[in-house]
Amino acid sequence: MKQKLLKNISWLFFDKIIRIFGGLVVGIWIARYLGPNDFGVLNYALAYTALFMFFVKLGLDQIIVREVVKKPRLTNYLMGTAFVLKLIGSIIAIVLVYFSLYVIEIDSLTKTVIFIISAGFILQSFDVIDYFYQAKVLSKYVVIARNSAFILSSLLKVYLILYKYSVVYFAIANIVDLAFSGLFLVIIYKHTGHSIKKWRYSSKKAIELLRFSWPLALSMFLISIYMKIDQVMIGNMLDVEEVGIYSVAVRLAEFWVFIPGILVSTLMPYFVNLRETNKKLYHYRLMQLYSLMFWMGVFVGVVTIIWGEDIIRLLFDEAYLGAYDALVFNIWNGIFISQAIARGIWMIGENLQIYRLYNNFFGVTLNIILNLILIPKMGITGAAIATLFTQALSTWFFPFIWRPLRNSTWSMIKSINPGCLLNYKL
């Protein structure tokens, strides 16, 4: 199992290295080419559509991984049912985006970009194949499919830059990425001896999956609001150019969070099995994971304080230097995000997803209030401060309200001690 996990992590790191460095080069090129205003339009549209991802994801990812691990004989029913649920959810999301555009007051260009990006929701239904390979700890197939799509869409974006296309075409390029990704996932799924023709929909299984996933889905909705509402509010309260500058801070702050995501997605099957066989070791490993997340975040935060301004100047040009203060506050937010991602393993295993929903409700409410207060006074720096303060409370304070989460939360706080990371043998 350890060897399999290490191979899986290696493939996922390979995937992220290509995407991060390739995406960084192309993303910087796009930011420089479009400038803060049009780059702001694109990122405002991405943030706005993210608010509707609740209907697309439905909180099914970790649930499907868990169910495929525990009930492999029902794989085709799980896959087929999840695909149909995601397809229906995607259609609902697109309709809601369409009607919401008649309510908000934004320019026609931004509305067009929003609607184009939302059209890609349907293509994300094929993400169920990704869940299957996560459960089998065989992420190399997903890496091959997604990176092939990524390379093609990146080449398209370079073409758009060289021939001076408008921001609308960069929104279309996002859909092209999703289309190729879905196509290649289906091809590889078939190549490895599986077939989507064997998928079966079950109403009974759909109800069961939704019963497990709805707290995660609503929690994801609240997280989407929490993660993206600042950019939407900046666009509405300031302007899209400030969104473009703030997006640089957000993107750089999110740069390293792929590592916690990889670790959790890879280790999920390991922890599911470990929980059934050795409860004591299971809790030791969780504590170790929490500590790892914390100290990775501290290291990245210190580096950013020292060299953050130079990094922005080098990568994005002088036009985006106003993002530095927002970056400093946003980067420390990664500590709490990564620990919360790690705790997701434990919450799924204990079926305590409902408390994540409660916790996120308090966090989102506080975040919106703080944004309303701080953005007019401090601009994009105020939005970053609101995000950091809210995430810290959501990770280390609000969970103490709920009795079932107290021991886990206390473990997260105790994991600050580096001994938690060093004393236990892998």
C-alpha positions in Angstrom: 0.0 0.0 0.0 2.8 2.4 0.9 4.5 1.8 -2.5 1.2 2.3 -4.3 0.6 5.5 -2.4 4.1 6.8 -3.2 3.6 6.1 -6.9 0.2 7.9 -6.8 1.7 10.9 -5.1 4.4 11.0 -7.6 1.9 11.1 -10.5 -0.1 13.8 -8.8 3.0 15.9 -8.1 4.0 15.4 -11.8 0.5 16.6 -12.7 0.6 19.7 -10.5 4.1 20.6 -11.6 3.1 20.7 -15.2 -0.2 22.5 -14.4 1.4 25.0 -12.0 4.5 25.9 -14.0 2.7 25.7 -17.3 -0.3 27.5 -16.0 1.9 30.1 -14.3 3.7 30.9 -17.5 0.6 31.1 -19.6 -1.4 32.8 -16.8 1.3 35.5 -16.4 1.3 36.0 -20.1 -2.5 36.3 -20.1 -2.4 38.8 -17.2 0.3 40.9 -18.9 -1.5 40.8 -22.2 -5.0 41.6 -21.0 -4.0 44.1 -18.3 -5.6 44.6 -14.9 -9.0 45.6 -16.4 -9.7 42.7 -18.8 -7.9 40.3 -16.5 -10.3 41.5 -13.9 -13.3 40.8 -16.1 -12.1 37.2 -16.7 -11.4 36.6 -13.0 -14.7 38.2 -11.9 -16.5 35.9 -14.3 -14.6 32.9 -12.9 -15.4 33.9 -9.3 -19.1 34.6 -10.1 -19.6 31.2 -11.8 -17.8 29.5 -8.9 -20.7 30.5 -6.7 -22.9 28.0 -8.6 -20.5 25.1 -8.4 -22.6 23.7 -5.6 -25.0 22.3 -8.2 -22.2 20.9 -10.3 -20.1 19.1 -7.6 -22.9 18.1 -5.2 -20.3 17.1 -2.7 -20.0 13.7 -4.4 -16.2 13.5 -4.9 -15.1 12.1 -1.5 -18.3 10.2 -1.0 -17.9 8.4 -4.3 -14.3 7.6 -3.5 -15.3 6.2 -0.1 -18.2 4.1 -1.5 -16.1 2.7 -4.4 -13.4 1.6 -1.8 -16.0 0.0 0.5 -18.4 -1.4 -2.1 -16.4 -2.2 -5.3 -19.2 -4.5 -6.6 -21.5 -1.5 -6.9 -19.0 0.6 -8.9 -21.1 0.8 -12.1 -24.2 1.9 -10.2 -22.1 4.5 -8.2 -20.5 5.9 -11.4 -23.7 6.0 -13.4 -25.8 7.5 -10.6 -23.2 10.1 -9.8 -22.8 11.0 -13.5 -26.6 11.6 -13.9 -26.8 13.6 -10.7 -23.9 15.8 -11.8 -25.4 16.3 -15.2 -28.7 17.4 -13.8 -27.0 19.7 -11.3 -24.9 21.3 -14.1 -28.0 22.1 -16.2 -29.7 23.6 -13.1 -26.5 25.7 -12.5 -26.5 27.1 -16.0 -30.1 28.1 -15.9 -29.6 29.9 -12.6 -26.5 31.7 -13.9 -28.5 32.8 -17.0 -31.4 34.2 -15.0 -29.1 35.8 -12.4 -27.5 37.9 -15.1 -30.8 39.8 -15.5 -30.6 40.8 -11.8 -27.0 42.0 -11.3 -25.8 45.3 -12.7 -22.7 44.6 -14.7 -21.6 45.4 -18.3 -22.5 43.3 -21.2 -18.9 42.1 -21.8 -18.7 40.6 -18.3 -22.1 39.0 -18.7 -21.0 37.4 -21.9 -17.8 36.0 -20.3 -19.8 34.7 -17.3 -22.3 32.8 -19.5 -19.6 31.3 -21.7 -17.7 30.0 -18.7 -20.9 28.6 -17.1 -21.6 26.5 -20.2 -18.6 24.4 -19.3 -20.4 23.0 -16.2 -22.0 20.2 -18.1 -18.6 18.8 -19.2 -17.6 18.5 -15.5 -20.0 15.6 -15.2 -17.2 13.3 -16.5 -15.2 14.1 -13.3 -16.8 10.9 -11.9 -14.1 9.0 -13.8 -11.5 10.9 -11.7 -13.2 9.8 -8.5 -13.0 6.1 -9.7 -9.2 6.3 -10.2 -8.8 8.1 -6.8 -10.5 5.2 -5.1 -8.2 2.8 -6.9 -5.2 4.9 -6.1 -4.4 5.1 -9.8 -4.3 8.8 -10.5 -1.7 8.4 -13.3 -4.6 7.8 -15.7 -6.3 11.1 -14.7 -2.9 12.9 -14.9 -2.4 11.7 -18.5 -5.9 12.7 -19.5 -6.0 16.1 -17.8 -2.5 17.1 -18.8 -3.1 16.3 -22.4 -6.2 18.5 -22.3 -4.2 21.2 -20.4 -1.4 21.3 -22.9 -3.8 21.6 -25.9 -5.8 24.4 -24.2 -2.6 26.2 -23.2 -1.4 26.2 -26.8 -4.8 27.6 -27.7 -4.4 30.5 -25.2 -0.9 31.2 -26.5 -2.4 31.4 -30.0 -5.0 33.9 -28.7 -2.3 36.1 -27.2 -0.1 36.1 -30.2 -3.0 37.0 -32.5 -4.5 39.5 -30.1 -7.9 38.0 -29.4 -10.3 39.6 -26.9 -11.1 38.3 -23.4 -14.2 36.5 -24.6 -12.0 34.0 -26.4 -10.1 33.2 -23.3 -13.4 32.2 -21.7 -14.0 29.9 -24.6 -10.6 28.4 -24.1 -11.7 27.3 -20.6 -14.5 25.3 -22.1 -12.1 23.7 -24.6 -9.9 22.6 -21.7 -12.9 20.9 -20.0 -14.1 19.3 -23.3 -10.7 17.7 -24.0 -10.4 16.7 -20.4 -13.7 14.9 -20.5 -12.9 13.2 -23.8 -9.5 12.0 -22.7 -10.9 10.6 -19.4 -13.5 8.6 -21.3 -10.8 7.3 -23.7 -8.5 6.2 -20.9 -11.4 4.7 -18.9 -12.2 2.5 -21.9 -8.5 1.8 -22.6 -8.1 0.4 -19.0 -10.9 -2.1 -19.6 -13.9 -0.2 -18.4 -16.9 1.2 -20.2 -19.3 4.0 -19.5 -22.0 1.8 -21.2 -22.0 -0.3 -18.1 -22.9 2.6 -15.9 -26.3 2.3 -14.4 -28.5 4.8 -12.8 -30.3 3.9 -9.5 -32.9 6.2 -7.9 -32.3 4.4 -4.6 -28.6 4.9 -4.9 -29.1 8.5 -5.9 -31.1 9.2 -2.7 -28.5 7.4 -0.6 -25.6 9.3 -2.2 -27.5 12.7 -1.7 -28.2 11.8 1.9 -24.5 11.4 2.5 -23.4 14.2 0.3 -25.9 17.0 0.9 -24.0 18.4 4.0 -20.8 18.4 1.9 -22.6 20.0 -1.0 -24.0 22.8 1.0 -20.7 23.1 2.8 -19.0 23.4 -0.6 -21.5 26.1 -1.6 -20.6 28.0 1.5 -16.9 27.5 0.8 -17.4 28.7 -2.8 -19.1 31.9 -1.4 -16.3 32.2 1.1 -13.5 31.7 -1.4 -15.0 33.8 -4.2 -17.4 36.4 -2.8 -14.5 38.8 -2.0 -13.7 39.1 -5.7 -17.4 39.5 -6.6 -17.8 42.2 -3.9 -14.6 44.0 -5.0 -16.0 44.1 -8.5 -19.3 45.5 -7.3 -18.0 47.8 -4.7 -14.7 49.0 -6.4 -14.2 48.0 -10.1 -13.0 45.0 -12.2 -9.5 46.4 -12.4 -9.1 46.0 -8.6 -10.4 42.4 -9.2 -7.6 41.9 -11.6 -5.0 43.1 -9.1 -6.5 41.1 -6.2 -6.7 38.0 -8.4 -2.9 38.0 -8.6 -2.7 37.9 -4.8 -5.2 35.1 -4.7 -3.6 33.0 -7.4 -0.1 33.4 -5.8 -1.6 32.5 -2.4 -3.3 29.4 -3.7 0.0 28.4 -5.5 1.1 26.0 -2.8 -2.3 24.6 -1.6 -2.1 22.0 -4.3 0.2 20.0 -2.0 -2.4 19.5 0.8 -5.0 18.6 -1.9 -2.7 16.0 -3.4 -1.9 14.5 0.0 -5.5 14.3 1.1 -6.8 12.8 -2.2 -4.1 10.3 -2.3 -4.2 9.3 1.4 -8.0 9.1 1.6 -8.1 5.3 0.8 -5.2 4.7 3.2 -7.0 6.4 6.0 -10.3 4.7 5.2 -8.6 1.3 5.6 -6.5 2.4 8.6 -9.6 3.5 10.5 -11.0 0.0 10.2 -7.8 -1.8 11.2 -5.9 0.4 13.7 -7.8 3.3 15.4 -4.8 4.4 17.5 -2.5 4.6 14.5 -5.3 6.3 12.5 -5.4 9.2 15.0 -1.6 9.4 15.2 -1.5 9.8 11.4 -4.1 12.4 11.5 -2.2 14.4 14.1 0.9 14.1 12.0 -0.9 15.3 8.9 -2.3 18.3 10.7 1.2 19.2 11.8 2.6 18.8 8.4 0.0 21.2 7.0 0.7 23.8 9.6 4.5 23.9 9.2 4.3 24.0 5.4 2.0 27.0 5.7 4.4 28.8 8.1 7.3 28.3 5.7 5.4 29.6 2.7 4.2 32.6 4.7 7.6 33.7 5.8 9.0 33.4 2.3 6.2 35.5 0.9 6.7 38.3 3.5 10.3 38.5 2.5 10.2 38.2 -1.3 6.5 38.7 -2.1 6.9 42.1 -3.7 9.8 41.0 -5.8 7.8 37.9 -7.0 4.9 40.1 -8.1 7.2 42.5 -9.9 9.1 39.7 -11.6 6.1 37.7 -12.7 3.3 40.1 -13.3 4.9 43.5 -13.9 4.6 46.8 -12.0 0.9 47.2 -12.9 0.1 44.5 -10.3 2.3 45.6 -7.4 -0.7 46.8 -5.5 -1.4 43.1 -4.8 1.4 42.7 -2.3 -0.4 43.6 1.0 -3.4 41.4 0.0 -0.9 38.6 -0.9 0.7 38.7 2.5 -2.6 38.3 4.4 -3.9 35.7 1.9 -0.8 33.5 2.0 -1.2 32.9 5.8 -4.8 31.8 5.1 -3.3 28.7 3.6 -2.4 27.3 7.0 -6.0 27.1 8.0 -7.2 25.9 4.6 -4.8 23.0 4.5 -5.6 21.9 8.0 -9.3 22.0 7.2 -8.7 19.9 4.0 -6.9 17.4 6.2 -9.7 17.3 8.7 -12.0 16.4 5.9 -10.6 12.9 6.0 -11.7 12.5 9.6 -15.1 14.1 9.1 -15.9 11.8 6.1 -14.8 8.8 8.1 -17.0 9.7 11.1 -20.0 10.9 8.9 -19.9 14.3 10.6 -20.2 16.4 7.3 -23.2 18.2 8.8 -20.9 20.1 11.2 -18.8 21.3 8.4 -22.0 22.8 7.0 -22.8 24.6 10.3 -19.2 25.8 10.7 -19.0 27.2 7.2 -22.4 29.0 7.6 -20.9 31.0 10.5 -17.7 31.6 8.5 -19.5 32.8 5.4 -21.7 35.1 7.3 -18.8 36.7 9.2 -16.8 37.0 6.0 -19.5 38.9 4.1 -20.0 41.2 7.1 -16.2 41.9 7.3 -15.9 42.5 3.6 -18.8 45.0 3.7 -16.9 46.9 6.4 -13.3 46.5 5.3 -13.4 46.8 1.5 -14.7 50.4 1.4 -12.1 51.4 4.0 -9.0 49.4 3.0 -9.7 48.2 -0.5 -8.4 44.8 -1.6 -6.2 44.5 1.5 -9.4 44.7 3.6 -10.8 41.8 1.7 -7.7 39.7 2.4 -7.8 40.6 6.1 -11.4 39.5 6.2 -10.6 36.2 4.6 -7.7 35.4 6.9 -9.6 36.3 10.1 -12.7 34.3 9.0 -10.7 31.2 8.0 -8.7 31.2 11.3 -11.9 31.3 13.4 -13.6 28.7 11.2 -10.8 26.3 11.6 -9.7 26.8 15.2 -12.6 28.5 17.1 -16.1 27.8 15.6 -15.6 23.9 15.8 -15.4 24.1 19.6 -19.1 25.0 19.5 -19.9 21.5 18.4 -19.1 18.7 20.9 -18.2 16.0 18.3 -15.5 18.3 16.7 -13.8 19.4 19.9 -11.2 16.7 20.2 -10.3 16.9 16.5 -10.0 20.7 16.7 -7.8 20.5 19.8 -5.6 18.0 18.0 -5.2 20.5 15.2 -4.1 23.2 17.6 -1.8 20.8 19.4 -0.2 19.9 16.1 1.5 23.3 16.1 4.1 21.5 18.2 6.7 20.3 15.6 7.2 17.2 17.8 3.8 15.9 16.5 5.4 15.8 13.0 8.7 14.4 14.0 7.9 11.8 16.8 5.8 9.4 14.8 7.4 7.0 12.4 5.9 6.8 8.9 
